[in-house]
Amino acid sequence: MLKRLLSILALVSLVLPLSSAWADEYSDTVKLFKNAGESGKLLDTAYGYAVFPTIGKAGVAVGGAYGKGRVYQKGKYIGDTAMTQVTVGLQLGAEAYSEMILFEDERALKEFTKGNFEFGANAQAIAITASAGAQAGTTGTSAGASAGKKDAKTVGGYTKGMAIFTVAKGGLMYEASVGGQKFTYTPR
């Protein structure tokens, strides 16, 4: 089973795009969330945020996801973060999505950056969609490609000082699985 998971994670890492303009990818992702309804309103007043331009996910019974991101406090880049996820249950496919975690106040940001942070399987993400369907949560993400990023809309809010938003980039995944997202943080 461990061998299968490692194979899946290797596939996910191949799916992640490599870009020479990596910094622009972060800016573009922040703009996408800023222009998407409620996430944009919350971003304007958030104490800080973590942004993941691309998270790759794949699964066949056992699944995995991985993505690298950056953490910002009051708009200033303060460190790097990485997200890993292992899921178990009925699942088949691969996909890529962007994720943003908003921190309402200093306490929420400190909780995230104090070391290893984990969202339990019951944490919910708000999927930003534009005509194509997408549903997301740390319990699993099911999505097709989000059609037209400029038309993305969302409604959501803070829970325990954090708000999680995702937007599908592409792929197709069917799942009914359980798992949580784990984050590491490295100060800049």
Secondary structure, 3 states (H helix, E strand, C coil): CHHHHHHHHHHHHHHCCCCCCHHHHHHHHHHHHHCCCHHHHHHHHCCEEEEEEEEEEEEEEEEEEEEEEEEEECCEEEEEEEEEEEEEEEEEEEEEEEEEEEECCHHHHHHHHCCCEEECCCCECEEEECCCCEECECCCCEECCCCCHHHCECCCCCECCEEEEEEEEEEEEEEEEECCEEEEEEEC
